[in-house]
Amino acid sequence: MSLTRKIAYNTIIQFIGKILGTLIGVLTIAIMTRYLGQIGFGQYSTIMAYLQLFAILVDMGLSLTVIKLISDPSLEKGRAMNNIFTFRFFSALIFLGLAPLVVIFFPYSNIVKFGIAIASLSFFISSLNQILISLFQKELKLNGVAISEVAGRLILLFLVAYFAFADKGLIAIVWAVVLGSLTNFILNYLFALKFVKIKFAFDWQIWKKIFYITWPLALSIALNLVYFKADTLILSLTRSQAEVGIYNAPYRVLEILVNFIYLFVGIIFPILTAAWIEKNYDRFKDIFQKTFDILLIISLPMVFGTLFVAKKLMLLIAGSEFSASGDVLKIIIVATGIIFINSLFGYTIVTLDKQRKMVWAYVFVALISLIGYLITIPKYGYYGAAVFTVISEAMILIFNLIVTVKTIKFWPNLAIIPKTILASAFMCLGLYFLANLNVILQIILASIIYLIFIYLFKGFSREFVQEILRTKARPELPSIDNSL
């Protein structure tokens, strides 16, 4: 199987899994928002936002470090994997163990504090799961990941529906999240045993290497959390829980989309890394450009199209209590589009080992964002939070772009942009005339219109499609550890 076709196969598997996961996730959100209402969903969102601060600290960039270390020919894959897993286990235990203790000093209700104590188990399990997913990305074997995610989401959906029907309350919903995460992890663990026998390992030389690679990532991520989740926390401390619920309802949907993009770019990451290490710069630039084009082809119509369907979409997903979330969605969809593009540059920064150069950028963006949130959120509520989220993501993209371009001495070709904008314009025209249709039918028909026009405008070539579908494979790019 050719490398392009292998990437395409794994992307298709993930796409199918994400489509199923998205449908299940949206249905889960629909039940949750209708059952909990603005205040209850606001409390749920506060629980998750608070713990995500600790989860981001726990991550320390290890998800990227896994791929980098197990791609290192000087390290045996199992040895590297087990040490990283052990490092993650104990760091997650410490940081997430602190979360329920620290929240005691926050002015939250007892139900929110109790929910945080329970949900910390879910975040601990998910932090271990991220390490396993990175292994599958490196091996380009993502079938199991898709199965595990769908299974976990099905368990979550079933339990949320049952607890909502039985009127068990917010805490029961939080337990459903824990059990869904546990299902996902157990299945991924079993699938991972085909590649590595997971066990605790304490090789201090590897731990030093892990720390050396991850500390700039960890610092950047710690600063990143200031603008990534400080908005929800400041909102929860200065405005009502109902506003927190309105603000976070569209986020729950968009986080699913962002996860898909990071999984897609995560598949590309080891290929980029291999090409860079082998000094095959032509191949590196070719993969980089194609990935850049694909991300633009996906993100621009998503942003433009959402402006036409945001309110109807949120009414369908979350119910009539969350109609105001449609206006929030119109703003944060722009941030989501920026995140899509930035995912490539963020991963490339790690490939180029330029994480340290980005620390100052994250310091700057964190300070500007925190000041912006503190000024705008108390006065403008979720609108201030949404606008500054867009500004923050745009600043990080600019800094990542500058560092990447200066290092690889290559500016990506922007010829795809006018083609994508033109195709999106025809799609938006279709959305305008289809405004009276059901929103799901609108989205389906709009997507078809867009695909037709992006093909007519040569946004992607017939040769590229044929390369993906070709049954006779060309030779693969040799992997640096013979596993690609």
DRENGU-59167 format. One record per residue (C-alpha): residue number from 1; chain; x, y, z. Coordinates in steps of 0.1 Angstrom, whole numbers, plus 5000, padded with zeros to 4 digits. Example, Ala and Ser with C-alpha at 12.3 -4.5 7.8 and 13.67 -1.06 7.14 Angstrom:
% residues 2
r k 1	c A	xx 5123	yy 4955	zz 5078
r k 2	c A	xx 5137	yy 4989	zz 5071
This chain:
% residues 484
r k 1	c A	xx 5000	yy 5000	zz 5000
r k 2	c A	xx 5014	yy 5034	zz 4990
r k 3	c A	xx 5021	yy 5060	zz 5017
r k 4	c A	xx 4995	yy 5083	zz 5003
r k 5	c A	xx 4969	yy 5056	zz 5002
r k 6	c A	xx 4978	yy 5044	zz 5037
r k 7	c A	xx 4973	yy 5079	zz 5050
r k 8	c A	xx 4940	yy 5082	zz 5030
r k 9	c A	xx 4928	yy 5048	zz 5044
r k 10	c A	xx 4935	yy 5058	zz 5080
r k 11	c A	xx 4919	yy 5092	zz 5074
r k 12	c A	xx 4888	yy 5075	zz 5059
r k 13	c A	xx 4886	yy 5051	zz 5089
r k 14	c A	xx 4889	yy 5080	zz 5112
r k 15	c A	xx 4864	yy 5100	zz 5092
r k 16	c A	xx 4838	yy 5073	zz 5094
r k 17	c A	xx 4845	yy 5069	zz 5131
r k 18	c A	xx 4843	yy 5106	zz 5136
r k 19	c A	xx 4811	yy 5109	zz 5117
r k 20	c A	xx 4795	yy 5082	zz 5139
r k 21	c A	xx 4811	yy 5097	zz 5170
r k 22	c A	xx 4799	yy 5131	zz 5160
r k 23	c A	xx 4763	yy 5119	zz 5155
r k 24	c A	xx 4764	yy 5101	zz 5188
r k 25	c A	xx 4781	yy 5131	zz 5205
r k 26	c A	xx 4755	yy 5156	zz 5191
r k 27	c A	xx 4727	yy 5133	zz 5203
r k 28	c A	xx 4743	yy 5131	zz 5237
r k 29	c A	xx 4746	yy 5169	zz 5239
r k 30	c A	xx 4710	yy 5173	zz 5227
r k 31	c A	xx 4697	yy 5151	zz 5256
r k 32	c A	xx 4721	yy 5167	zz 5281
r k 33	c A	xx 4712	yy 5203	zz 5273
r k 34	c A	xx 4675	yy 5196	zz 5273
r k 35	c A	xx 4676	yy 5177	zz 5306
r k 36	c A	xx 4700	yy 5200	zz 5325
r k 37	c A	xx 4689	yy 5233	zz 5310
r k 38	c A	xx 4710	yy 5265	zz 5309
r k 39	c A	xx 4720	yy 5264	zz 5346
r k 40	c A	xx 4726	yy 5227	zz 5348
r k 41	c A	xx 4746	yy 5226	zz 5316
r k 42	c A	xx 4765	yy 5257	zz 5328
r k 43	c A	xx 4775	yy 5238	zz 5359
r k 44	c A	xx 4785	yy 5208	zz 5338
r k 45	c A	xx 4806	yy 5231	zz 5316
r k 46	c A	xx 4822	yy 5247	zz 5346
r k 47	c A	xx 4832	yy 5213	zz 5359
r k 48	c A	xx 4848	yy 5203	zz 5326
r k 49	c A	xx 4865	yy 5237	zz 5320
r k 50	c A	xx 4880	yy 5237	zz 5355
r k 51	c A	xx 4894	yy 5201	zz 5350
r k 52	c A	xx 4907	yy 5209	zz 5315
r k 53	c A	xx 4931	yy 5234	zz 5331
r k 54	c A	xx 4947	yy 5206	zz 5351
r k 55	c A	xx 4944	yy 5182	zz 5321
r k 56	c A	xx 4963	yy 5206	zz 5299
r k 57	c A	xx 4991	yy 5208	zz 5325
r k 58	c A	xx 4991	yy 5170	zz 5327
r k 59	c A	xx 4995	yy 5167	zz 5289
r k 60	c A	xx 5029	yy 5184	zz 5289
r k 61	c A	xx 5031	yy 5178	zz 5252
r k 62	c A	xx 5035	yy 5141	zz 5258
r k 63	c A	xx 5010	yy 5131	zz 5231
r k 64	c A	xx 5035	yy 5146	zz 5205
r k 65	c A	xx 5066	yy 5133	zz 5224
r k 66	c A	xx 5053	yy 5097	zz 5221
r k 67	c A	xx 5054	yy 5099	zz 5183
r k 68	c A	xx 5088	yy 5116	zz 5183
r k 69	c A	xx 5104	yy 5091	zz 5207
r k 70	c A	xx 5090	yy 5059	zz 5192
r k 71	c A	xx 5102	yy 5072	zz 5158
r k 72	c A	xx 5137	yy 5076	zz 5172
r k 73	c A	xx 5158	yy 5047	zz 5157
r k 74	c A	xx 5181	yy 5049	zz 5188
r k 75	c A	xx 5153	yy 5038	zz 5211
r k 76	c A	xx 5135	yy 5005	zz 5213
r k 77	c A	xx 5098	yy 5013	zz 5207
r k 78	c A	xx 5084	yy 4993	zz 5237
r k 79	c A	xx 5110	yy 5008	zz 5260
r k 80	c A	xx 5101	yy 5044	zz 5250
r k 81	c A	xx 5064	yy 5037	zz 5251
r k 82	c A	xx 5064	yy 5022	zz 5286
r k 83	c A	xx 5084	yy 5049	zz 5301
r k 84	c A	xx 5062	yy 5076	zz 5286
r k 85	c A	xx 5031	yy 5058	zz 5298
r k 86	c A	xx 5046	yy 5055	zz 5333
r k 87	c A	xx 5056	yy 5092	zz 5333
r k 88	c A	xx 5020	yy 5101	zz 5322
r k 89	c A	xx 5004	yy 5079	zz 5348
r k 90	c A	xx 5022	yy 5094	zz 5378
r k 91	c A	xx 5021	yy 5130	zz 5365
r k 92	c A	xx 4983	yy 5127	zz 5359
r k 93	c A	xx 4978	yy 5112	zz 5393
r k 94	c A	xx 4995	yy 5141	zz 5410
r k 95	c A	xx 4980	yy 5170	zz 5390
r k 96	c A	xx 4945	yy 5156	zz 5387
r k 97	c A	xx 4946	yy 5145	zz 5423
r k 98	c A	xx 4952	yy 5182	zz 5433
r k 99	c A	xx 4921	yy 5194	zz 5413
r k 100	c A	xx 4894	yy 5184	zz 5438
r k 101	c A	xx 4915	yy 5199	zz 5467
r k 102	c A	xx 4922	yy 5232	zz 5450
r k 103	c A	xx 4885	yy 5237	zz 5440
r k 104	c A	xx 4875	yy 5238	zz 5477
r k 105	c A	xx 4888	yy 5274	zz 5477
r k 106	c A	xx 4866	yy 5284	zz 5447
r k 107	c A	xx 4832	yy 5301	zz 5452
r k 108	c A	xx 4814	yy 5272	zz 5434
r k 109	c A	xx 4783	yy 5254	zz 5447
r k 110	c A	xx 4788	yy 5220	zz 5464
r k 111	c A	xx 4773	yy 5201	zz 5434
r k 112	c A	xx 4800	yy 5216	zz 5411
r k 113	c A	xx 4828	yy 5208	zz 5436
r k 114	c A	xx 4815	yy 5172	zz 5440
r k 115	c A	xx 4812	yy 5169	zz 5402
r k 116	c A	xx 4848	yy 5180	zz 5398
r k 117	c A	xx 4860	yy 5152	zz 5422
r k 118	c A	xx 4841	yy 5126	zz 5402
r k 119	c A	xx 4850	yy 5139	zz 5367
r k 120	c A	xx 4887	yy 5140	zz 5376
r k 121	c A	xx 4886	yy 5102	zz 5372
r k 122	c A	xx 4875	yy 5107	zz 5336
r k 123	c A	xx 4903	yy 5131	zz 5329
r k 124	c A	xx 4928	yy 5107	zz 5344
r k 125	c A	xx 4916	yy 5079	zz 5322
r k 126	c A	xx 4916	yy 5101	zz 5291
r k 127	c A	xx 4951	yy 5113	zz 5298
r k 128	c A	xx 4964	yy 5077	zz 5296
r k 129	c A	xx 4942	yy 5071	zz 5265
r k 130	c A	xx 4960	yy 5100	zz 5247
r k 131	c A	xx 4993	yy 5082	zz 5250
r k 132	c A	xx 4978	yy 5050	zz 5234
r k 133	c A	xx 4962	yy 5070	zz 5206
r k 134	c A	xx 4996	yy 5085	zz 5197
r k 135	c A	xx 5010	yy 5050	zz 5193
r k 136	c A	xx 4983	yy 5041	zz 5168
r k 137	c A	xx 4989	yy 5073	zz 5149
r k 138	c A	xx 5026	yy 5064	zz 5146
r k 139	c A	xx 5017	yy 5029	zz 5134
r k 140	c A	xx 4991	yy 5042	zz 5110
r k 141	c A	xx 4967	yy 5017	zz 5125
r k 142	c A	xx 4936	yy 5037	zz 5136
r k 143	c A	xx 4909	yy 5012	zz 5131
r k 144	c A	xx 4909	yy 5003	zz 5168
r k 145	c A	xx 4909	yy 5040	zz 5178
r k 146	c A	xx 4877	yy 5045	zz 5158
r k 147	c A	xx 4860	yy 5015	zz 5173
r k 148	c A	xx 4870	yy 5025	zz 5208
r k 149	c A	xx 4858	yy 5060	zz 5205
r k 150	c A	xx 4825	yy 5050	zz 5190
r k 151	c A	xx 4820	yy 5024	zz 5218
r k 152	c A	xx 4828	yy 5049	zz 5245
r k 153	c A	xx 4804	yy 5075	zz 5230
r k 154	c A	xx 4777	yy 5048	zz 5228
r k 155	c A	xx 4781	yy 5040	zz 5265
r k 156	c A	xx 4780	yy 5077	zz 5273
r k 157	c A	xx 4749	yy 5082	zz 5252
r k 158	c A	xx 4731	yy 5052	zz 5267
r k 159	c A	xx 4739	yy 5063	zz 5303
r k 160	c A	xx 4730	yy 5099	zz 5297
r k 161	c A	xx 4697	yy 5090	zz 5282
r k 162	c A	xx 4690	yy 5066	zz 5310
r k 163	c A	xx 4699	yy 5090	zz 5338
r k 164	c A	xx 4680	yy 5118	zz 5322
r k 165	c A	xx 4649	yy 5096	zz 5318
r k 166	c A	xx 4652	yy 5085	zz 5354
r k 167	c A	xx 4659	yy 5121	zz 5365
r k 168	c A	xx 4691	yy 5112	zz 5384
r k 169	c A	xx 4706	yy 5147	zz 5382
r k 170	c A	xx 4739	yy 5163	zz 5372
r k 171	c A	xx 4762	yy 5140	zz 5393
r k 172	c A	xx 4748	yy 5109	zz 5375
r k 173	c A	xx 4756	yy 5126	zz 5341
r k 174	c A	xx 4792	yy 5131	zz 5353
r k 175	c A	xx 4795	yy 5094	zz 5362
r k 176	c A	xx 4783	yy 5086	zz 5327
r k 177	c A	xx 4812	yy 5106	zz 5313
r k 178	c A	xx 4836	yy 5086	zz 5336
r k 179	c A	xx 4822	yy 5052	zz 5324
r k 180	c A	xx 4823	yy 5063	zz 5287
r k 181	c A	xx 4860	yy 5073	zz 5291
r k 182	c A	xx 4868	yy 5040	zz 5308
r k 183	c A	xx 4852	yy 5020	zz 5280
r k 184	c A	xx 4873	yy 5039	zz 5254
r k 185	c A	xx 4905	yy 5034	zz 5273
r k 186	c A	xx 4900	yy 4996	zz 5280
r k 187	c A	xx 4894	yy 4989	zz 5243
r k 188	c A	xx 4924	yy 5010	zz 5232
r k 189	c A	xx 4946	yy 4993	zz 5258
r k 190	c A	xx 4936	yy 4959	zz 5244
r k 191	c A	xx 4943	yy 4970	zz 5208
r k 192	c A	xx 4977	yy 4985	zz 5219
r k 193	c A	xx 4989	yy 4951	zz 5231
r k 194	c A	xx 4993	yy 4941	zz 5195
r k 195	c A	xx 5022	yy 4966	zz 5192
r k 196	c A	xx 5036	yy 4970	zz 5227
r k 197	c A	xx 5031	yy 4952	zz 5260
r k 198	c A	xx 5022	yy 4981	zz 5283
r k 199	c A	xx 5039	yy 4980	zz 5317
r k 200	c A	xx 5055	yy 5004	zz 5342
r k 201	c A	xx 5091	yy 5014	zz 5334
r k 202	c A	xx 5115	yy 5037	zz 5352
r k 203	c A	xx 5144	yy 5043	zz 5329
r k 204	c A	xx 5157	yy 5076	zz 5342
r k 205	c A	xx 5177	yy 5084	zz 5311
r k 206	c A	xx 5145	yy 5082	zz 5290
r k 207	c A	xx 5127	yy 5102	zz 5316
r k 208	c A	xx 5153	yy 5129	zz 5313
r k 209	c A	xx 5149	yy 5129	zz 5275
r k 210	c A	xx 5111	yy 5131	zz 5279
r k 211	c A	xx 5115	yy 5161	zz 5302
r k 212	c A	xx 5140	yy 5178	zz 5279
r k 213	c A	xx 5117	yy 5174	zz 5249
r k 214	c A	xx 5085	yy 5183	zz 5267
r k 215	c A	xx 5094	yy 5211	zz 5291
r k 216	c A	xx 5090	yy 5239	zz 5264
r k 217	c A	xx 5059	yy 5222	zz 5252
r k 218	c A	xx 5046	yy 5219	zz 5288
r k 219	c A	xx 5053	yy 5256	zz 5294
r k 220	c A	xx 5037	yy 5266	zz 5261
r k 221	c A	xx 5006	yy 5245	zz 5269
r k 222	c A	xx 5004	yy 5259	zz 5304
r k 223	c A	xx 5004	yy 5294	zz 5290
r k 224	c A	xx 4980	yy 5282	zz 5262
r k 225	c A	xx 4954	yy 5272	zz 5288
r k 226	c A	xx 4952	yy 5308	zz 5299
r k 227	c A	xx 4934	yy 5318	zz 5267
r k 228	c A	xx 4920	yy 5283	zz 5260
r k 229	c A	xx 4899	yy 5278	zz 5291
r k 230	c A	xx 4903	yy 5309	zz 5312
r k 231	c A	xx 4873	yy 5323	zz 5293
r k 232	c A	xx 4849	yy 5298	zz 5307
r k 233	c A	xx 4864	yy 5301	zz 5342
r k 234	c A	xx 4862	yy 5339	zz 5342
r k 235	c A	xx 4827	yy 5336	zz 5328
r k 236	c A	xx 4817	yy 5312	zz 5356
r k 237	c A	xx 4831	yy 5335	zz 5383
r k 238	c A	xx 4817	yy 5368	zz 5370
r k 239	c A	xx 4785	yy 5359	zz 5352
r k 240	c A	xx 4757	yy 5334	zz 5357
r k 241	c A	xx 4759	yy 5296	zz 5352
r k 242	c A	xx 4732	yy 5301	zz 5325
r k 243	c A	xx 4756	yy 5322	zz 5305
r k 244	c A	xx 4783	yy 5296	zz 5309
r k 245	c A	xx 4758	yy 5271	zz 5295
r k 246	c A	xx 4749	yy 5293	zz 5265
r k 247	c A	xx 4786	yy 5299	zz 5258
r k 248	c A	xx 4797	yy 5262	zz 5261
r k 249	c A	xx 4769	yy 5245	zz 5242
r k 250	c A	xx 4784	yy 5253	zz 5207
r k 251	c A	xx 4819	yy 5245	zz 5221
r k 252	c A	xx 4808	yy 5209	zz 5228
r k 253	c A	xx 4800	yy 5205	zz 5191
r k 254	c A	xx 4831	yy 5222	zz 5178
r k 255	c A	xx 4855	yy 5203	zz 5201
r k 256	c A	xx 4844	yy 5172	zz 5182
r k 257	c A	xx 4854	yy 5188	zz 5149
r k 258	c A	xx 4887	yy 5200	zz 5163
r k 259	c A	xx 4895	yy 5165	zz 5176
r k 260	c A	xx 4890	yy 5151	zz 5141
r k 261	c A	xx 4914	yy 5176	zz 5126
r k 262	c A	xx 4941	yy 5169	zz 5152
r k 263	c A	xx 4937	yy 5132	zz 5145
r k 264	c A	xx 4941	yy 5138	zz 5108
r k 265	c A	xx 4972	yy 5159	zz 5113
r k 266	c A	xx 4984	yy 5134	zz 5139
r k 267	c A	xx 4985	yy 5108	zz 5111
r k 268	c A	xx 5006	yy 5132	zz 5089
r k 269	c A	xx 5030	yy 5141	zz 5118
r k 270	c A	xx 5052	yy 5110	zz 5118
r k 271	c A	xx 5055	yy 5112	zz 5080
r k 272	c A	xx 5066	yy 5148	zz 5082
r k 273	c A	xx 5090	yy 5139	zz 5110
r k 274	c A	xx 5105	yy 5110	zz 5090
r k 275	c A	xx 5110	yy 5132	zz 5059
r k 276	c A	xx 5126	yy 5160	zz 5080
r k 277	c A	xx 5150	yy 5136	zz 5099
r k 278	c A	xx 5160	yy 5120	zz 5066
r k 279	c A	xx 5166	yy 5155	zz 5051
r k 280	c A	xx 5142	yy 5147	zz 5024
r k 281	c A	xx 5131	yy 5183	zz 5022
r k 282	c A	xx 5113	yy 5181	zz 4989
r k 283	c A	xx 5090	yy 5154	zz 5002
r k 284	c A	xx 5086	yy 5173	zz 5035
r k 285	c A	xx 5075	yy 5204	zz 5016
r k 286	c A	xx 5052	yy 5184	zz 4993
r k 287	c A	xx 5034	yy 5167	zz 5023
r k 288	c A	xx 5032	yy 5201	zz 5041
r k 289	c A	xx 5017	yy 5218	zz 5011
r k 290	c A	xx 4991	yy 5191	zz 5005
r k 291	c A	xx 4981	yy 5190	zz 5041
r k 292	c A	xx 4978	yy 5228	zz 5041
r k 293	c A	xx 4956	yy 5227	zz 5011
r k 294	c A	xx 4933	yy 5201	zz 5026
r k 295	c A	xx 4929	yy 5221	zz 5058
r k 296	c A	xx 4919	yy 5252	zz 5039
r k 297	c A	xx 4895	yy 5232	zz 5017
r k 298	c A	xx 4878	yy 5220	zz 5049
r k 299	c A	xx 4880	yy 5250	zz 5072
r k 300	c A	xx 4869	yy 5279	zz 5049
r k 301	c A	xx 4835	yy 5265	zz 5038
r k 302	c A	xx 4829	yy 5254	zz 5074
r k 303	c A	xx 4833	yy 5290	zz 5086
r k 304	c A	xx 4813	yy 5306	zz 5058
r k 305	c A	xx 4785	yy 5280	zz 5059
r k 306	c A	xx 4780	yy 5282	zz 5097
r k 307	c A	xx 4772	yy 5319	zz 5094
r k 308	c A	xx 4740	yy 5308	zz 5076
r k 309	c A	xx 4729	yy 5279	zz 5097
r k 310	c A	xx 4743	yy 5286	zz 5132
r k 311	c A	xx 4710	yy 5295	zz 5150
r k 312	c A	xx 4690	yy 5267	zz 5134
r k 313	c A	xx 4718	yy 5243	zz 5142
r k 314	c A	xx 4720	yy 5252	zz 5179
r k 315	c A	xx 4682	yy 5250	zz 5182
r k 316	c A	xx 4682	yy 5216	zz 5167
r k 317	c A	xx 4711	yy 5203	zz 5189
r k 318	c A	xx 4705	yy 5220	zz 5222
r k 319	c A	xx 4669	yy 5231	zz 5222
r k 320	c A	xx 4650	yy 5264	zz 5225
r k 321	c A	xx 4667	yy 5274	zz 5257
r k 322	c A	xx 4700	yy 5277	zz 5238
r k 323	c A	xx 4689	yy 5299	zz 5209
r k 324	c A	xx 4714	yy 5326	zz 5219
r k 325	c A	xx 4742	yy 5300	zz 5214
r k 326	c A	xx 4737	yy 5304	zz 5177
r k 327	c A	xx 4752	yy 5339	zz 5179
r k 328	c A	xx 4781	yy 5326	zz 5199
r k 329	c A	xx 4787	yy 5299	zz 5173
r k 330	c A	xx 4790	yy 5325	zz 5145
r k 331	c A	xx 4819	yy 5340	zz 5163
r k 332	c A	xx 4838	yy 5309	zz 5177
r k 333	c A	xx 4835	yy 5291	zz 5143
r k 334	c A	xx 4861	yy 5316	zz 5131
r k 335	c A	xx 4884	yy 5305	zz 5160
r k 336	c A	xx 4877	yy 5269	zz 5150
r k 337	c A	xx 4888	yy 5275	zz 5114
r k 338	c A	xx 4920	yy 5291	zz 5127
r k 339	c A	xx 4926	yy 5261	zz 5149
r k 340	c A	xx 4922	yy 5238	zz 5119
r k 341	c A	xx 4950	yy 5257	zz 5100
r k 342	c A	xx 4971	yy 5261	zz 5131
r k 343	c A	xx 4971	yy 5224	zz 5138
r k 344	c A	xx 4995	yy 5218	zz 5109
r k 345	c A	xx 5019	yy 5246	zz 5120
r k 346	c A	xx 5017	yy 5235	zz 5157
r k 347	c A	xx 5027	yy 5199	zz 5148
r k 348	c A	xx 5054	yy 5212	zz 5124
r k 349	c A	xx 5070	yy 5233	zz 5152
r k 350	c A	xx 5075	yy 5200	zz 5172
r k 351	c A	xx 5089	yy 5182	zz 5141
r k 352	c A	xx 5114	yy 5211	zz 5137
r k 353	c A	xx 5122	yy 5210	zz 5174
r k 354	c A	xx 5114	yy 5247	zz 5177
r k 355	c A	xx 5092	yy 5245	zz 5207
r k 356	c A	xx 5115	yy 5267	zz 5228
r k 357	c A	xx 5112	yy 5295	zz 5203
r k 358	c A	xx 5075	yy 5295	zz 5208
r k 359	c A	xx 5076	yy 5300	zz 5246
r k 360	c A	xx 5078	yy 5338	zz 5244
r k 361	c A	xx 5049	yy 5338	zz 5219
r k 362	c A	xx 5027	yy 5319	zz 5243
r k 363	c A	xx 5037	yy 5342	zz 5272
r k 364	c A	xx 5027	yy 5372	zz 5251
r k 365	c A	xx 4994	yy 5357	zz 5239
r k 366	c A	xx 4985	yy 5345	zz 5274
r k 367	c A	xx 4990	yy 5379	zz 5289
r k 368	c A	xx 4970	yy 5397	zz 5261
r k 369	c A	xx 4942	yy 5372	zz 5263
r k 370	c A	xx 4940	yy 5372	zz 5301
r k 371	c A	xx 4938	yy 5410	zz 5301
r k 372	c A	xx 4912	yy 5409	zz 5273
r k 373	c A	xx 4891	yy 5384	zz 5291
r k 374	c A	xx 4892	yy 5403	zz 5324
r k 375	c A	xx 4881	yy 5435	zz 5306
r k 376	c A	xx 4855	yy 5422	zz 5282
r k 377	c A	xx 4838	yy 5392	zz 5300
r k 378	c A	xx 4825	yy 5410	zz 5330
r k 379	c A	xx 4810	yy 5437	zz 5307
r k 380	c A	xx 4800	yy 5418	zz 5276
r k 381	c A	xx 4797	yy 5382	zz 5289
r k 382	c A	xx 4800	yy 5354	zz 5264
r k 383	c A	xx 4803	yy 5378	zz 5234
r k 384	c A	xx 4835	yy 5392	zz 5249
r k 385	c A	xx 4848	yy 5357	zz 5256
r k 386	c A	xx 4841	yy 5345	zz 5220
r k 387	c A	xx 4857	yy 5376	zz 5204
r k 388	c A	xx 4889	yy 5373	zz 5224
r k 389	c A	xx 4891	yy 5336	zz 5217
r k 390	c A	xx 4893	yy 5344	zz 5180
r k 391	c A	xx 4919	yy 5371	zz 5186
r k 392	c A	xx 4940	yy 5346	zz 5207
r k 393	c A	xx 4939	yy 5318	zz 5182
r k 394	c A	xx 4948	yy 5343	zz 5154
r k 395	c A	xx 4979	yy 5355	zz 5173
r k 396	c A	xx 4992	yy 5320	zz 5179
r k 397	c A	xx 4987	yy 5311	zz 5142
r k 398	c A	xx 5007	yy 5341	zz 5132
r k 399	c A	xx 5036	yy 5333	zz 5156
r k 400	c A	xx 5036	yy 5296	zz 5145
r k 401	c A	xx 5036	yy 5306	zz 5109
r k 402	c A	xx 5065	yy 5329	zz 5113
r k 403	c A	xx 5087	yy 5304	zz 5131
r k 404	c A	xx 5078	yy 5276	zz 5107
r k 405	c A	xx 5084	yy 5296	zz 5075
r k 406	c A	xx 5117	yy 5310	zz 5088
r k 407	c A	xx 5129	yy 5274	zz 5097
r k 408	c A	xx 5119	yy 5255	zz 5066
r k 409	c A	xx 5125	yy 5285	zz 5043
r k 410	c A	xx 5093	yy 5277	zz 5024
r k 411	c A	xx 5061	yy 5297	zz 5021
r k 412	c A	xx 5031	yy 5275	zz 5014
r k 413	c A	xx 5014	yy 5282	zz 4981
r k 414	c A	xx 4981	yy 5301	zz 4986
r k 415	c A	xx 4966	yy 5293	zz 4952
r k 416	c A	xx 4940	yy 5272	zz 4969
r k 417	c A	xx 4925	yy 5301	zz 4988
r k 418	c A	xx 4906	yy 5319	zz 4959
r k 419	c A	xx 4894	yy 5286	zz 4946
r k 420	c A	xx 4880	yy 5277	zz 4981
r k 421	c A	xx 4864	yy 5311	zz 4986
r k 422	c A	xx 4847	yy 5309	zz 4952
r k 423	c A	xx 4834	yy 5274	zz 4959
r k 424	c A	xx 4823	yy 5286	zz 4993
r k 425	c A	xx 4805	yy 5315	zz 4977
r k 426	c A	xx 4784	yy 5292	zz 4955
r k 427	c A	xx 4777	yy 5270	zz 4986
r k 428	c A	xx 4765	yy 5301	zz 5006
r k 429	c A	xx 4743	yy 5311	zz 4977
r k 430	c A	xx 4728	yy 5276	zz 4979
r k 431	c A	xx 4723	yy 5280	zz 5017
r k 432	c A	xx 4705	yy 5313	zz 5011
r k 433	c A	xx 4680	yy 5298	zz 4987
r k 434	c A	xx 4676	yy 5266	zz 5008
r k 435	c A	xx 4669	yy 5286	zz 5040
r k 436	c A	xx 4634	yy 5271	zz 5044
r k 437	c A	xx 4647	yy 5235	zz 5045
r k 438	c A	xx 4656	yy 5215	zz 5075
r k 439	c A	xx 4691	yy 5225	zz 5087
r k 440	c A	xx 4705	yy 5190	zz 5082
r k 441	c A	xx 4693	yy 5188	zz 5047
r k 442	c A	xx 4707	yy 5223	zz 5041
r k 443	c A	xx 4741	yy 5212	zz 5053
r k 444	c A	xx 4741	yy 5180	zz 5031
r k 445	c A	xx 4730	yy 5199	zz 5000
r k 446	c A	xx 4754	yy 5227	zz 5007
r k 447	c A	xx 4783	yy 5202	zz 5011
r k 448	c A	xx 4775	yy 5186	zz 4977
r k 449	c A	xx 4774	yy 5221	zz 4960
r k 450	c A	xx 4807	yy 5229	zz 4976
r k 451	c A	xx 4824	yy 5197	zz 4965
r k 452	c A	xx 4812	yy 5201	zz 4930
r k 453	c A	xx 4825	yy 5236	zz 4926
r k 454	c A	xx 4858	yy 5230	zz 4944
r k 455	c A	xx 4864	yy 5202	zz 4920
r k 456	c A	xx 4854	yy 5224	zz 4890
r k 457	c A	xx 4878	yy 5251	zz 4902
r k 458	c A	xx 4906	yy 5224	zz 4905
r k 459	c A	xx 4908	yy 5227	zz 4942
r k 460	c A	xx 4920	yy 5191	zz 4941
r k 461	c A	xx 4933	yy 5172	zz 4911
r k 462	c A	xx 4920	yy 5140	zz 4895
r k 463	c A	xx 4954	yy 5125	zz 4898
r k 464	c A	xx 4954	yy 5130	zz 4936
r k 465	c A	xx 4921	yy 5112	zz 4939
r k 466	c A	xx 4933	yy 5084	zz 4916
r k 467	c A	xx 4964	yy 5081	zz 4938
r k 468	c A	xx 4942	yy 5075	zz 4968
r k 469	c A	xx 4920	yy 5050	zz 4950
r k 470	c A	xx 4947	yy 5032	zz 4931
r k 471	c A	xx 4947	yy 4995	zz 4939
r k 472	c A	xx 4982	yy 4990	zz 4926
r k 473	c A	xx 5005	yy 5006	zz 4952
r k 474	c A	xx 5037	yy 5023	zz 4945
r k 475	c A	xx 5066	yy 5017	zz 4970
r k 476	c A	xx 5064	yy 5033	zz 5004
r k 477	c A	xx 5087	yy 5059	zz 5018
r k 478	c A	xx 5111	yy 5039	zz 5040
r k 479	c A	xx 5104	yy 5045	zz 5076
r k 480	c A	xx 5131	yy 5054	zz 5100
r k 481	c A	xx 5121	yy 5024	zz 5121
r k 482	c A	xx 5106	yy 5002	zz 5094
r k 483	c A	xx 5071	yy 5005	zz 5109
r k 484	c A	xx 5054	yy 5029	zz 5085
